[in-house]
Structures are given as structure tokens and as C-alpha cells.
Amino acid sequence: MSVKNSVLKGARWLGQEFGLATMRKTGRDVYLIIFARYLRLFAYGAAALILALFFQEQGFSDEQIGLFMTLTLLGDVVISLLLTLVADALGRRRILLLGAVSMAVSGAVFATTINYVALLLAAIVGVISPSGNEIGPFRAVEESTLAQLVAETERSDVYTWYVVLAVMGTSTGLAVGGVVIDRLQALEGWTVLDAYRAIFWIYTGVGCVKAVMTLFMSQQCEHEGGKPKRNAAAEAAETQPLLEETSDAQEQDVAKPEKKKKKRFWHSISTISKPTRMVLLKLCSLFFLDSLGSGMVPFSLINYYMDRKFNLPKGKLGGIMSATWFVSTTGNVFASSLAKRLGLIQAMVVTHLPASLFLALLPVPSGLAATICLLVARSVLSSMDQAPRSAFLSIVVLPEERTAVMGVVNILKTLSQSSGPTVTGILAGHNHFWVAFVAAGSLKATYDLLLLVFFGGRVQPRKREPEQVQPEVGDAP
């Protein structure tokens, strides 16, 4: 009996430590959002494996490839800005549905045309990711919705698994994409370009599946201006009696905010509270450095660099890059636990800084094995800051500000990334590809150090949200 109790106690500890207990209490909407992101990142990973190679196979130069990725990111800024700022007014589910449909259309365009302009338009509208990471309006809308669906104390756990499943999606997409390409090339009559186009048909299929999943999301995903609920069942239990006992006078009081909400079709940045703006200005200035570094070495260009340097079969290349993404999942599982012990900002820096240094050292080894070791070491640490960062941003803003604020943050990061691929394309065209990795690692390391300097003294930032809510009821800020 004592052994059984010890095992159960250990299982409960693991469940609490790694957020599994929290995930068990979340509702269907949370599962749908996280699984939808898994599928989306699966498609992003498969496409990122061959995106630069796809253009090279069609005869585009390194400079053209870099310019294409820059224009894609710049166009994505406009699309993301429009969609995230109106997501709460138009409906979050409608925005996610629109994104899924456009994703399917863009995959079909890539699979059927070779026109540069048409491909560029499809990449912008359908959000083709040059990095294999998240771009577009999806993440801002999803993170805002998750913040509404779960309690404040549980967000770090939910965001951790939101990141972990996304990383696993990219890893799976890379592995499957590499195997599919090798298998198709082995078939009689199939060219390399035909195999690449098959990947984009898979991309289209994922968009269709995501569109169907969006239809199963409940009304609770929409912005309601109230406090976040622990899960769907809890919200139903709390709201149903209130609806039954509401008087006519109360119904009129409830209707007034609804009318006011409809008038606020465009969520202006000026509506963000002053304390939130001050924090975001500092964070966004730092994110510029980090995102510029990321933009110089997006995942598709890392694949391109590995292919040029070692001339690997696509299946092997996909397997290697998939493994690097998969091991990063291990690090992400510990992100929430680390943030609880060190604090959100400290956890971000202690994991991201070594990863930045590994990135700068990536061109140094001449052998494949040493290069893979650096890639793996970087991957384990590089994305461990994502969940703490999302949790921090969700805490320092008001519930009605989250979608717009997170959208602006992600847009600014994308905008910062946009110039990176062009710079790297020029360097690669002049046989200085390695310089991009050194510069990118240096920029990201600078971001880490400055982040610690500016925010290292901020402990337990979760206490900020109640302080920001007070001005809404007439108290002094």
C-alpha cells in the first residue's frame, strides 16, 4: 500500500509540476485551439523544409529568395494588423476560420503555379511561414482566447503545452515532409519539383481540416468582457443560474455594454491603458533585436544552409531538423516549472541566452556531427522562453486589451524580422552565409542581456492585473 501511495503521490507531483493536472481541467475549446495549432505548425514545418529549395529548384537566386521572404513578412504585418485588431468585434472564430480557408487556398496556389507575384500574394494572404514558426493573426487570437478560457494561475501551464504541441507539430511536419519527398522522388516520372508541390497539397489539406475544427468551437471563445473562466463547464455552471434569475432591469443593464461593444469595431492602440503601454514600449524595443536576429536565420534558410554545406538527401535533412525540433519539446516541458522557480523574466533569459550563443557558433564546425550538436543544444533552449513570455504578456494587460496587444506585439516582431532574409540573401549570394549566423546570435544575446537589465527586478508580475482593473471602477491608478 505504501508503494502504491508513493507512486500515486509521485504521479500527482508530476501532474502538478508539468501542468498535466491543469490540462485535464480545461474544456473542449482549449483542446481544439491547441490541436489546431499543432496541425498548423505541422504544415509550417513541412513547407519550411523545402521553401527555399523550392525557389532554388525554379531558378531563383539567393537574393530573390531572401527578398521573397522579406516581402512575405512585410505583407503579413498588414494582414495580421487588420485581422487581430478586429478579431474581438468580428468574432474570433470567424477570424480563425478565415485564416484556415486562406491557408488552404495558398497551398493550392503554391502547388499549381510558378509565377513569382502569384506565389508572393499566396504567401502573404495564406501565411506561408519562412521560419516554420508562427506568423499571421492566429497566435494572437488563440492566446487571447486561452487567457479568457483559463484562470490566471493556470495560464503558464496551458501556454507551456500550447508551445510544446506546436513544437511537436513542426517536428512531425519536418520528418513527414522529408520522407514524403524522398519516397515521391523514387517513383517513376516524379521530379524534385513535383515532390515539393505535393507538400503544398498537404498544406492545403491541413487548412481544410482546421476550418472544420473551427466550426466546433463554442461561443465561449468570443470576447465577453468578463473575467476568465476556469473551463467551459465552470462557465456554464456560473452563468446559467444568473440568466434564470435576471430581472428586466438587469437585462437592460446587461444590454448596454453589448451596444457599446458593437460600436467598438476597431480596437485602437490608443485604448490600451497607460501602464500597459509603458511596459509594451520597453518590451517591443527589445523584441526588435530578438526578432531581427530571428529574421536573418529563419528555419527555411537554416535548411538551405545545411543543404548547401553538406548536400544531404531531403529525407536525412528532414530527419535531422525534425530531431532538433523534437528535443526542443523536452525543454519546453520544463519551461513552466522553471518559470515558477525563477520568475518569468529570469526563466526567459537563462534559457534564451545560451541558445543565442550556440546560434552564433553554428558556422564554426566543418563536420556534420558537430553542427548537429550545436543545432540540438540550441533547440533544447531556444523556445523555452515562449511560454513564460506569453504568460507575462497576458498578465500585464487587461482582458479586453489582450487580443489587440498580443496582435501588436506579434506584428512588431514580424516587422522586425522582415529585413533579415534580404540581408541573409545578399550575404549568401556573396558566399558569406556564415556572417548571418554570427550577427543573428549577437543580436539575440544583446536582447537577452538588456531584458534582464530592464525587467530582471520585476518579481511576481501576476499581481499587476488586479492593479490595472481598478481604474475601470473609478479608483485612482
C-alpha positions, 0 to 999 in steps of 0.5 A: 500500500505504501508503494502504491501511495508513493507512486500515486503521490509521485504521479500527482507531483508530476501532474502538478509540476508539468501542468498535466493536472491543469490540462485535464481541467480545461474544456473542449475549446482549449483542446481544439485551439491547441490541436489546431495549432499543432496541425498548423505548425505541422504544415509550417514545418513541412513547407519550411523544409523545402521553401527555399529549395523550392525557389532554388529548384525554379531558378531563383537566386539567393537574393530573390529568395531572401527578398521573397521572404522579406516581402512575405513578412512585410505583407503579413504585418498588414494582414495580421494588423487588420485581422487581430485588431478586429478579431474581438468585434468580428468574432474570433472564430470567424477570424480563425476560420478565415485564416484556415480557408486562406491557408488552404487556398495558398497551398493550392496556389503554391502547388499549381503555379510558378509565377513569382507575384502569384506565389508572393500574394499566396504567401502573404494572404495564406501565411506561408511561414519562412521560419516554420514558426508562427506568423499571421493573426492566429497566435494572437487570437488563440492566446487571447482566447486561452487567457479568457478560457483559463484562470490566471494561475493556470495560464503558464501551464496551458501556454507551456503545452500550447508551445510544446504541441506546436513544437511537436507539430513542426517536428512531425511536419519536418520528418513527414515532409522529408520522407514524403519527398524522398519516397515521391522522388523514387517513383517513376516520372516524379521530379524534385519539383513535383515532390515539393508541390505535393507538400503544398497539397498537404498544406492545403489539406491541413487548412481544410481540416482546421476550418472544420475544427473551427466550426466546433468551437463554442461561443465561449471563445468570443470576447465577453468582457468578463473575467476568465473562466476556469473551463467551459463547464465552470462557465456554464455552471456560473452563468446559467443560474444568473440568466434564470434569475435576471430581472428586466432591469438587469437585462437592460443593464446587461444590454448596454455594454453589448451596444457599446461593444458593437460600436467598438469595431476597431480596437485602437492602440490608443485604448490600451491603458497607460501602464500597459503601454509603458511596459509594451514600449520597453518590451517591443524595443527589445523584441526588435533585436530578438526578432531581427536576429530571428529574421536573418536565420529563419528555419527555411534558410537554416535548411538551405544552409545545411543543404548547401554545406553538406548536400544531404538527401531531403529525407536525412535533412528532414530527419535531422531538423525534425530531431532538433525540433523534437528535443526542443519539446523536452525543454519546453516541458520544463519551461513552466516549472522553471518559470515558477522557480525563477520568475518569468523574466529570469526563466526567459533569459537563462534559457534564451541566452545560451541558445543565442550563443550556440546560434552564433557558433553554428558556422564554426564546425566543418563536420556534420556531427558537430553542427548537429550538436550545436543545432540540438543544444540550441533547440533544447533552449531556444523556445523555452522562453515562449511560454513564460513570455506569453504568460507575462504578456497576458498578465500585464494587460487587461482582458479586453486589451489582450487580443489587440496587444498580443496582435501588436506585439506579434506584428512588431516582431514580424516587422522586425524580422522582415529585413533579415532574409534580404540581408541573409540573401545578399550575404549568401549570394556573396558566399558569406552565409556564415556572417548571418549566423554570427550577427543573428546570435549577437543580436539575440544575446544583446536582447537577452542581456538588456531584458534582464537589465530592464525587467530582471527586478520585476518579481511576481508580475501576476499581481499587476492585473488586479492593479490595472482593473481598478481604474475601470471602477473609478479608483485612482491608478 
